[in-house]
């Protein structure tokens, strides 16, 4: 570190602190309304903290900051002699992104607004060895002796031995200050600050960085200050102001949203945040913030007047005045929510006038409340609400006019527009122009043209835009010559206006003056050529500023692209070398994130909240980089992944050309076979150094974790997208993803997705019972699961599979293998596919190459699972007679299966209880026979006995034979008592039996017995 330390510390990385992602404001307002301003002259209401809460939070923040320090030191050591300073920049950026994620998580979790700050003292740090203490003493003595080079040498040796020795960093920084290298001294003080955990020190460092022009470094210091002192609103204000000053709008946005978390509905913050959100086109968030503020002030000051928090004087709306209402209405009009804009103006202006209680005006669909006395409009007949004739500011009326016109209520909008247009055009030119734009958007060109010409006739209000719009209106209403005259006037004023020339050329073409039109078009072409040549000749080939003393690339704002030599013909296109360099950079970033994910994985599985949050952040980076890579999601996805820059392996031989032509002809002739000879390519098994098996594991764990945290929709989207990746088109990969989709859907009670994916598995594994078992086990119990089990598409699908399985055993010749669908299908007598056997659209699968097709083996004996599951669907749908048919068929195939006998007993009893049954006694006898058969097959084990007794009791209960039912239910309870003497948690079916038994007791008047059951079995 002696001679190359400047290279070590001069970094050009971008400060992503507060910039990499955006903080989403919470939907919940704080219970304690804060009234503090950025100046700090007023304070938020304080809420007491729980004992020990602040200490734990302080320890977490300090550990996070020290983690930055550790990784920075490790990277310095890896950089060696300073020739790899880029590694330091990269590590620093990674830490900034991690810290920004934690910064926003802290904001979301912030409760106790204005928590009183405990003064932090400097921590002692690690216990220093005798050698280190001796070296520090020697260094201090050298400094006292004014031997600066010796001091630097000794303190660098101390840092090499023990990087956490804070005094060494401080003395080293002082040495560089004495040498006049203030920038390097500041960097060293920042390193020391990571160990001292002093919020005031970070504030001083931020001010010093700002004074030296190191703005990105100052933003980082302000972020650390906030971590250590979350109540310091002034630090947030300074951070936001600096970010706004340097053009880092996203950082300014997230920081001001953090201030709003601390100071809900604070108008000075909202006023500063509004232009930033508008510049970022985040109109929805801006409207939401102002709407929440409006609702807040409306509730706090129902009279429409209140004390201004700055001056203490009584002002309209307590500070939320007409300008804020106009801003909110403009936002709603921009978002196309014109009804909300109308409601904002009507409610808001009524509130500011002290008439908030007059809510009956909301029942009026028109704006008669604001009719002008001299408007000449007559409305409000007998029995109706009469016009209010209340005064309305011309700006508010203008917003009403815009909302009404754009919302389709043109007549009401015209009434307001007429009043606005009666004002002085010179004073209200922007309002006139916006009304004209609204008419133009509604294709009311005559009304819009009149206003545009009014503005264009005055030099003080005219502009190129107004003239072009006036010409467009003239053209749309058919006045082509007048439109041409306006365009000629525009071109005369601005000969380089290509848009006007093209519009005029179109009109000349319509007027049958092709020579004039061609002349204008050639002028536009020549102009574009000259502009392109000028752009190529003025490409900036300069390099960045060398020797920066900041830890960050100060001239770079987040989102700005690095300068480089553009490709010829397209200045926005990167060269092949630039593309490979960019991919190498992304590969390094992915490898770094993957190492961090692997480090955090055991702690994440151990359900440590902090580790889980960080794991999610790193996993999201990797997954999004995977999903946004087009090479992994090609249309020919069954070819596999060939790398980011696959080499062309096209054979320049006659044979290869003939093979390609033959393949195309076969494909065009109906796809009768998929055995066309394709070009052999070698697939790649890794992406950005990470094997695809690890990518699969990462995706699945990420989806499971999102589902557990209540973000099922995002998990479902990620997994469904992964299905289309050409890297995961093998049968095992597709099955794994679909099983993950089923797992997440079960957790989120989305059983329609369970059925959908189970059907895909059944289609992919024809004549295999395992997908059916997955389906049945996934729909175990519950009303939603039952509804999904009864959906008609599933029953039709299973009936189709049952027919195919039956035909495969009885008449294999009637089946034909369909290579496009990778399935066997029935063939009619004419040799065509049976239309009743055509799968639904959602069951179709894209055909892979013939080389990976594996035909399912035809069954050789009847399959009881298909018919049994279909019979259970009919049983659940209470179609007992049809269920008996299929279940008896299953009984023929598997007479030793106890479940089939039980289902037959249930179906027989159910049919016997229906009014259409004409042989009730026979069906009940049949049910008891199958139930007895079920008991014999189930066996005499403890679990089997418990289940058998309950089912017998349930049948007798349904038949009304209560005495017999009670006997069996009591046996279940007695068996449970016996098992609980060994294991307290092994109660079996005791609760179900107790509940059914209590119903019998209540219906027969034995309420005390029922109460005893409730207390014993049905109480928590």
N, C-alpha and C positions, 0 to 999 in steps of 0.2 A: 504493500500500500504506500510505499514511500514516494515513488516518482510517478506512478500511473494513477494516483488516486483521483486526479481530476477527471480522467477518462472513466474511472469507475463510477463517479457520482454524477457526471453530466449525462442526463437521461433525456430522451426525446419521446417518452411514452405519453400517451394521451391520458388525461385525468378522467377516469370513468367514475370517480366518486360522485355519486349523485346524478349519474348520467346514463348508466348502462340500461337501466330499466326505469319504468315510471311508477311512481307511487299512486296507488288507487285510493282515493279518499273513502273513508268509511261511511257506510250508510247510516250510522248511528251518531247522533249529536251527543256531545258531552252533557252530562247532567248539570254541570257547573258552568254557567255562561261566563266566559272570560271577556273582560273589557280592556285588556291591555293593548297598547299600541306599540308599533315598532320603536318608538322613542323611549319606551320603558318608563314613561311618566305615570302610567297606571299599571295595575297588577291584576293578574287573574286571581280568582278565588282559590284559596288553598284548601286542600283536602288532606287529612292526616294519612300517613302511610302505616301499613301494618308492621309490627315489630319484626325486624329481620329481613323485611322485603327489600329495603334499600341496600343492605349489605350484600345480599345475594346478587342483586342486579349489578352493583358496583364490581363485584368479583368477576362476573361474566364479561362485562365490558372490558375490564383490565386484561383478562385472559385473551380476549379477542385481539386487542391492540398488541399485546406481547406476541401473539401468533403472527401478526404482520412482521414484527421485528425478527422473529426466528427465521421465517422464510426468506426475508431479505438478507440476513446474515449468511444463511446457507447458500444463497445464490452468489453472494460476493465470493465465498470460498470456491464455489464451482467455477467462477469466472477466472480464477487464478491471477494472471499478471495483468488483467485488465483488457485483454483482447476480446473478451466476450461480453462487453457491456450490454449488448442487446438482450442477453438473457436476464439481466437485472431489470431492464425495462419490462420485459414480458411478465416476469414474476410480480413486479409491482402492479401492473395492470390487472393481473388475475386477482390479487388481493383486493384491489379497489372494487372490482365487481362483486366479490364476496361480501366485502364490508357494506357495499351499497344495498345488497339484498337484506343483510341484517339490519341496516339502517331503516329500511322501509318496514321490515317486520316489527321492529321496535315501535314504529309509529302506529302500526295497526293495533298492537297490543297495549298501547299506552292507555292506562286508566289513571285516575288520580291526577287530573290536570293541575299543574302548578305545584307539584310535590316539593315540599321544602327541601332545599339542597343541603346536604351534609358536606361541610368543608373537608376536602380531601387533603390528606397529608402525603408527603412523599414516602413511598414504600422503601424499605431497606434493600430489597432485591436479594440476590443469592449471597450466601456466605462466601466471602472471598478467601482464597487460600493465602498462606503466609507469603508465598512467592509473589502473588499478585499485589498484596498489600505493600510489600517491599518495593515493587516496581512503581506503584502509584506514588509512594513516598519519594522515590528517586525522581520521578517525573515532576512532582510538585516542587522539589528542591531545584531542579533544572530550570523550571519556569521562574522561580523566585530569582535565580541567578541570571535571568534574561537569556538563557541558552535555548532559544526557540527550536532550532533543528534537533537538538538532543531531546527536548521535551516531546516533539512529534514522534521521534523514533521510539522512545520508551512507551508512550501512550498507545502507539500502534501495536507494539508488542503485547501490551496489556489486553488490548481488544482482540488480538489473535488468540490469546490464551483464554480469556473470559469475556465474550462479547457483551454480556449483561452488566459489566462494570460501568455504571452510569457516570461516575466521576471522570473516567478516561475520556468518554465522548465530550463531556463538558470542557475539560481542559484542552482537548484537541481543538474544539471549536474556538476557544478563546485564543489559541495560538494563531489560527488562521485569521481571526479578527485583527489581531495585532499586526499581522503581515499585510493587512489591507484587502484580503480576499474574503469579503463579506458574504458572497454567495456560497462559497464552500463552507464557511463557518455556520451559515444558516442551515445547510444540509445536515451538518453534524449535530446541530442542536435539535433538529427534527428527529434524528435517530435517538438522541438522549431522551426526548420527550416520550418516545414509545415506552420507556422504562419508568418515567417519573409519575405518569398518570395524574398530571396537574392540568386542570381545565384552563386555568389562567395562563399557563405557559403556552398551551396550544393557541390561545387567543393572541398572545404576543407574537408568536411565530407566524400566524396568519397575517397580522398587520405588517410585520417585517417583509414577508413574501410579497404582499401587495405593494408595499413601498418600492421594492426592487423590481416590480413589474412581473413577478412570477405568479400570475393569476391562477393558473391551474394548481400550483402548489398551495396557494392560499385557500382555494376551495377544499383541498384535501384536509388542511389544518382545521378549517371551520367544521368539516365533518367530524373529525376526531373530538373537537371541542363539544359538539352536540352529544356525541356518544357518552362523554364523561359528565356532561351537565345538560340533561334533556330539558331543563326548565329555562335555559338561556334563550329566550326568544330573540334577543338582540343579535345573537350569533347567527340564527337562522335568517334574520333580516339582512345582515351584512352578506351572508353567503348568497342569498337570492339576488341582492343588488349587484354583487360582483358578477355573478353568472349572467345576469341580464346585460350588464355593461359590456361583457366580452362576447355576447351573442350566443351563449350556451343556454338556449331557451328551455331545453328539457330539464336541465339541472335547476334552473330558476323555477320552473313549473313544479317539480317534485318538492323543492324546498318550501315554496309558498304553500303548497298543500299541507306540508308538515306544520306550518304555522297555523293554518286553519284548523288543524287537529287540536292544537293548543288553544287557539282563540277562535272558536266557532263563530261564523257569520260576521267577522270583523271587517268593516267596510273598507278601511284603508288597504288591507291586504287584498280584498276582492278587487278593488280598483286597480291595484298594481298587477294582479294576476290576469285580469280580463284581456288586456292586449296581448299577453303572452299566449294564452289559450287560443285567441283568435288567429295569431300568427301561426300557431301549430295546427290550426283547423280542428281543434278539439271543441267544437261548438256544443256538443251534447253535455260534456262535463261542465262547461261554463254555464250553460243554462240551468243545469241541476244545482250548482252552487248558488246562483242568484235566486233560484226558486226557493231553496231552503232558507236563504236569508230573508226573502220576502215573507215567507210563512212565519218565520221567527219574529220579525219586527211587527208583523200584523197581529200576532198573539200577545206580544209584550206591550204594545201601544195600541190598544183597540180604538182609542179616540182619534188616532191619526196624527197625534203630536206627542213629542217626548223630548227629553233633555239630550242635547248633543254631548257625547262622551268627551269631546275635546274642549269645547268652550263652556259647557254647562248651560247654554241658552236653550230655550224651547224652540225646536225646529220641527217642520213637518216630518212625520214618520220616524222621529227619533234619529234622523240621519239618513234613513233609507227613503230618499226623495224621488222626485219625478224622473231625474236622470237615470236612476237605477231601474225604474220601471220601464223606461224607454229601451235601455240596454237589454232587459229580459225579453221584451216584446220583439226587438230586432233579432235576438237569438232564435226565438221560436219561429219567426218568419223565415229565417235562413234555413232552419231545419225542416221547414215545410209543415210545422205544427201550428197552423193558422188559428185553429180554435183556441189553443192555449194562449196565443198572442192576444186574441180578442178578450179572453177572460182576464188576462193580466192587466190590460189597460182599463177595463171596466171596473174590476174589483179594486185595483190599485188606486185609481183616481178617485173613486168613491170613498175609499178609506182615507186618502189624504185630505179630502174635503170634510172629514168627520162624519160621514154617513155610512159607516161600515154596517150598521144595523139594518139598513134598507136592503135586505137581501131579496126582496120581492122583485127587484129589477132583473135578477138572474133568470127569472121565469120568462122574460121577454126575449124572443129570439132575435129581434132587431135591436137597434141602438137608440130607441126613442128617448132614453134617459138623457142623451146628449144632443138632442135636436136643437138646432139654432133657431132663435125666434124669427129671423128673416130668411129662413131656408125655403119657405113656401110649401113645405111638406105637411099634408093633413093626414093624420092617423090617430087612432085611439078613439074608436066609436063608443057607443053607450055600453057600459058594463066592462070596458077594457081599461087597462092602465093608461092614463093620459101621459103625453110627453113631459119629461122632467124639465127640459130647457136649462139644464145645468151647464155652467161654463166648462169648456174643455180646452186645454192648451193645444195650440196648433200642431205641435210636434206629436202629442199623444193622438190627436185626430188623424194625423198623417199615418201613424202606425195602424190605427183602426182601418183606414182606407186600404192600405197595402194588404192587411190580413183578410179583409172582406173580398177584395178583388181576386187575390190569389187563391182564396178558399172557395171561390165559386159564387159568393153572394155579391154579384156585380152591382145590382141596383143600390144596395146599402153602401157599397164601396164608392159608387159614383157620388152619392150624397155627401160623404165625407170629403172626397176628392174635390168636389166643387167648392166647398168652403176653404180648403187649403189653397186651391188655385186662385182664389180671390185675393190672396195676399200678394205682396210685392215680389216679383220674380227675381229681382236682383238679390234680395235678402234671403229668399227661401229656395234658391236654385237647386240645391241638392234634394230637397223634398219633391220639387217638381219632377226632377229627373227620375227619382225612384218610382213615383206614381206612373210616369210614362213607361218605365221598364216593366211595371206590373201589368199595365195594359198590353204591352208588347208580348209578354209571356202568355197572356190569355188570348193572343191572336186578335186583339181589338186594335187593329192597325190604324184606323181612322182617328180614334181618341188619342193613341200614343203619338201619331204623327203630328197632330195639332200641338201637343205640348213640346215635342222636340223642335218643331219649327219656331215656336214661341221663344224657346231658349236659344236656338241658333240665330235668331234675328238680332240678338243683342251681343255685342262683342265681349261684354263682361261675363256673360253666361254661356257663350258658345264654346265648343271644343270639338276635336276630331270625332270623338265618340258620339256626341250629339248629332253631328252632321251625318255620320255614317248610319246611325239609327233612323234619322229622318229620311234618308235615301232608301233604306230598306223598307220603311213603311210605305213610301210612295210606290216602290216596286210591287209590294204585296197587294196594294189596292188597284194596281193596273196603270198607274201614271208613270209609264216608263220614261218618257221624255223628261219629265220633271226630275225623276230619279237620276237620269244621266247628267242633267245639269248640276245636280248637287255633287255627284261623284267627280265631275270635271272641276268643280270649284275646290274640292278637297285635293285633287292631284295638282292643281295649280298652286295651292298653298304648300303642299308637301310632295314634290316630284318623286320622292323615293317610297311613297306609300303603296306597296305592292298589293295589299288587300283591296284597296279602292280600285286599282287598275284591273284586277281580276274581276271584280264585281261589274265594273263598267264594260269590260270585254264581254261578259255574259249578256249584258243588256244590248250591246251593239250586235251581238250574234242574233238575239231575238228580233231586233229591228232590221235585220238583213243588211248589215253593214260589216261584212266579214273582213275587209281590209283593215278597218280601224281596230277591230277586235284582235286580228293577228298581230298588228303592230304593238298593241299593248301587251300581249302575251310574250312576244319576243323581248320586249323591254324587261319584263319580270324575269325571264330566263337569264338574260345577260346580267341582271342585278344579282341574282343568286350565284352565278358563276364568280362574279367579282368578289362577292362576300366570302365564298368558300376559299378562293385563292388568298384573300387577305387573312382569313383565319389560319390557313396552313402556314403562312409566312410569319405569323406572330405567336407561334407556340412557345410557351414559357419553358425554357430548358434549364432554368436556374435550380440550384439546390437549396436545401433548408439552411437555416442559420447554424453555423458550426460553433462548437464550444459553448453551448448554453450551460449556465450554472444552475439551472433549475432541474428538479427531479422529473419534470414533465416536459413534453413538447408544447411550449407555451403558445406558439402560433397556430395551433391546431385545435379547432372546436369540435366537439363530439358530433359525429355524423359527416364531417368534411372528409373528402377523399384525398388521398395522397397524390401529389403531382407526379406525373410521369409522361413519357413520350407516347402519345396516342398512336394507334395504328393508322396507316394510310387509308384514306377514303372514309373513315369513320372515327372522328376524334374521341368517341366514347367507348370504342372497342379496344380491349387489351390485346397485346401481342401474345404469342404462344409462350414466350419466356416469362412474361408478366403473369400469365395464367398459372404456369407451373410454380412460380414463386409464391403466388397467392395460395395455391393448394398446399404447398409445403408449409406455409405459415399456419393454415388451418389444421394441417396434420399435427404440427407441434402443439397447437392449442388443444386439440382433441386428446392427444396423448397426456398432456398435463391434467386436463379435466378427468380423464379416465383413471389416472393414478390417484387423484383426490377422491374419486368415487369409490375406488377399491379400499382406500384407507378408512373411509367413513362407513363402508357397508356393514361391518360387524356391529358398530354402534347404532346404526340405523335399525338393524334387525333387533337390537336390544331395546328399541323404542326410546332412545334418548332424543328429546325434543330438539335440542340445538343441532345435534348431528343429523337428525332427520331433515330439518329445514335446509341445512347446507347441502346435504345429499340431493335433495330435490332441486336446488338451484343448479348444481353441477350437472345432474342428470338431464335437466331440461335443456341446458346448453347443448349437450351431446345429441339429444333426441331431435331438437330443432335443426341442428346442422345436418343430421341424417335425413330428415324429412324434406328439407329444402334443396337437396341434391338431386337434380333431374336425372343424372345417370343411374340412380337407384330406382327410378320409377318410369321406365320406358314402356311404350305400348307393346313392344315385343318382349314382355317381361319373362317369358319362359326360357329365354336364352341365357339368363343368369347375368351376373355382374362381371364386366370385363375390365373394370378399373376406370379411373377418372379420365385417362388419356389412352384408350385402347389403340393399339397399332393395327393398321389395316392388313388383313391376311388374305386379301384377294389374290387368287392365283392368276397370273398373266399367261394362261395357256388356253389352247383351243378346247381342251377337255373341260376346263372349268367353265368356260362360256357355254358349252353345250349343256353341262349340268345345270347351270343357272337357268337357261332357257327351258329345259325340261321341267324344272321345278316350278317355274312360273306357269307353264301350260297346265300342269297337273292342278295347280291351285285354281286356275281360272275355269277348268272343266268340271267344277262342282265339288271339289275337295273330297273325291271318292277315297283318297288315301292320304295319309299324313306321313308317308315314308319318303318324302322328297329329300334328296341329298343336300344338306346345307353345308355352309362353310364351317369348318371345325375351328372353334375358338376355345381358348383356355380360360375358364372362369377364374376369378380372383376370390379368395376365401376371406379376405380381410378388407376393411374400409378404414382408412386413416389409422393404420397399425393395430386396429382392434378386430379380433376375429368375429365372424358373424354369429357364432354361438354366444359370445359375450354380449353382442348387440341384442340378441334375442332375450337373454336373461335380463339385460338392463331395461328393455322395453316392458317386459312382463312385470318386473318389480315396480317400475315406475307407475304402470297402470294400476296395480294392486294398491299401491300407497295412495294414489290420487283417489281411488274409490273409497278407501277407508277414511279419507279426509273430506268426504262429501263432494268430490269433483268427478262424479261418474261420467258426466257428459264428455268431459275432456278426455278421460281414459278411454271411453268408447270410440271417440274420434281418432285418437292416436292408434289404437289397435286396428280399427277398420282401415285406416290409411296404410298401415304396415302390411295388410293382406295383399296390396297391389305392388309391393316392392319386388323387383325381379331377383333380389337376393334371397327371398324367402318363398320360393315357389315350389319347393319340394313338398311331398306329402306330409312328412313329419313336421315341417315348419308350419304349414297351413293348419294342421291339426292342433299344434300347440297354441297358435294365435286364437283359433276358434274356441278352444277350451278356456283360454284366458278371458275371452269375451263372455263366455257362459259364466265363469266364476264371478266376474265383476257384476254381471247382470243379476245373479242370484243375490249378491250382497246389497244391490240397490233396488231389489224387488221389481226388476224390469224383465218379467218372465216372457214377454213377447220376443225379446232378443234371445232368450234361452231357446225357445222353440225354433226361431229362425236359424240359429247356428247349429242346433242339433239336427235339423233337417239337412243342412249342408254336410254334416258329418255322415249322416245316413246315406246321402247320395254318393259321397266319396268312398264309402266302404259298403258297397252293395253286398247283400246276403251275409252281413256280419251283425251279430246280435249286440256287440259292445256299444255302438252308438245308441241303440234303443235303451240299453240299461242306463247310459248316461242321461238320456232324456228323462226317463222315469225317475231316476234318483234326483235330478235337478229340480223336478216339480214335485217335491216331497209332500208338502202340505200347505194349507193356506188358501184363502179365497182367490187371491190374484193368480196363484199357481194353478188352481183349478180352472179359472177362466181361460188361461193360456192353454191348458190341456184340452179344453173343449173347443178351441177355435177350429172353424170348418176346414181351413187349409191343411191343418195337421191331420185331421181325420181322413181327408181325401188322399193326402200323401201316403199315410200308412196303409190305406186300402189298396192303393196302387202297388205299394211294395209287397203287400200280402198276395196280390194276384200274380205278381212276377215270381215270387218265391214258390207259389203253388204250381205255376206253369213250368218252372225250372225242374221240378221233381217229376211231374206227370207227363209233360210234353216238351222236352228240351229243344226239339226241332222248331218249336213255335217262337223261339227267342232268336234275336239277331243283335250282334254287338254293334253299337253306335260309337264310332271313334270320336266323333265331334263332342258327344256328351260323356264319353268314357263309361258307358253303362250298357247293360242288356235291356232290350225292349221287346215288347210283343209285336208280332207281325201278323197282319190280317191274312185272310185267304187270298187276297190279290197280290200279296207280297209287299205291301206298303206297311209302314208303321201304323199301329193301332192308335187312332186319335185319342181314345180314352186313356192311353198310357203315356201321352206326351206330358212331360213335367211342366210345372208352372215356370214362369219367366225367372222367378227368383231362385229356382233350383238349377238353372242352367250354369254350366261351368265352361270357361274358355279351354279349348283343347291345347294340350302341350305337344311338343314334338313326339313323334312315334317312338323315339328311342327310350322314352321314360314311361311309356304306357304299360300298365300292369293290369291285365284283365282279372276280374274277380273270378274265383272258382265257383262253378255252378254247384248248388247243394244237391246231395244225393238222397236225403230223407226229409220228411216234412218238418217244418220249423214251428214249434208251439209259441215262440215269443211273439211273432208278428200278430197272430190271431188273438193271443191273450191280451196284448196291449191294446189292440183295436177294440176288443170286447170290453176292456176296462174304460175306454173312452165312452163307449155306448152306455156303460153302467153308470158313469158319472153324469151323463146327460139324461139319465132316467129312461133310456130306451131299453127297458129290461128284456123285452121279447127278442129284439135283435141281438142284445148282448148274450142271451142264452145260446143263440145259434153259434156264435163265434167261440164262446167259452166251452161249449160242448165239443166243438172241433178241436180246441186246444187240449181238452181232457182226453180225447182220443189219441192225440200225439204224445201227451205226457201225463198218464194217469197217476203217476207217483208224486206229482207236484202238489204240495198242500195249498199253495196260493191259488191255484186254479180251482180246487175244490171249494175254498172259501169264497171266491168270487162267484162261483155257481150258486152257492147257498144264498149269498146276498141278492143276486139277480132273481132267484126263485121267490124269495120273500118279497122283494120289491114288486115283482109282477103280480104276486098274489094280493098285494094291497091296492092294486089299481082297479078302477071300476070296470074296465073292459075285460077283466079276467073272468072266464066262465068255468074254471077248474081250480078254484082257490085251494081246496083241501089237498088236491093232488100236488100242487106246487109247494105247499107248506111241507107236505111229507117228503117231497123231493129235496127241499131245502135242508130238512133235518138229516136226511140221508147223506147229503154232501157235507154237512157240518160234522156228522159223525166220522165220515171218511177223513175229513180235514184233521179231526182230533187224533185219529189213529196215525196219520202220516206225520203230524207235528211232533209226536213223541211225548215222553213223560219228563222231560227236563224241566228245571225250575222256570226258565224263561218261557219255554213252550207252554207249560201248565198255566202260567199267569196269562198269557195271550189267549189260550183256548177258553179259559173260564170267562174272561171278559167278553169274547165274541159270543159265547153261548148266552151270557146274561144280556148282551145287547139285542140278540135275536128275540129272546123271550120278552124283553122290554118292549120291543116294537110290536110284538103280537098281543100285548096286553096281559101276558101271563106274569103278573108282578111277583107272585110268591116264588116262582121258579127263577125269575131274574134276580130277586134279592139273594137267593141262595148262592148263585154264581158270583154276584158282586162281592158278597161277604167272603167268599173263598179267595178272591183277588186281594182283599184287604188283609186277610189273615196271612196270606203268603208274603205280602209286603212287610207286615209286622215281623215275621220270622227273619226275613232278609235284613231288615234294619237293625236287628240285634247284632248282626255281624258288620254291616256297613250302613251307616246312617243315611247315606245319599242314594242308596239303591232302593227306590220306591216302586220301580216298574210302572204299572198302569194303575196305581192306587188312586191318583187324583182323578183320572177319568172315571174310574169305577165309583169313587165317592160322590162325584158330581151327579152321575146318573142315578145312583141310589138315593141321593137327597131329593131328586125330582120325584121319585116314587114315594118317599116318605111325605113330602109336602102334599102331593096329590091325594094321599090316603089319610091326611090329617095328623100324621105323626111328626109334628113340628119339632118337639124336643130332640127326637132322634136325628132329624136333619141338622139342627143346630150343633149337635155333638160332632157330626161329620164335618161341618164347616170349621169348627175349632180344631179338630184333629188333623184334617187333611187339606183344607182349602184356605188356610190362613197363613199370612206371611209372618 
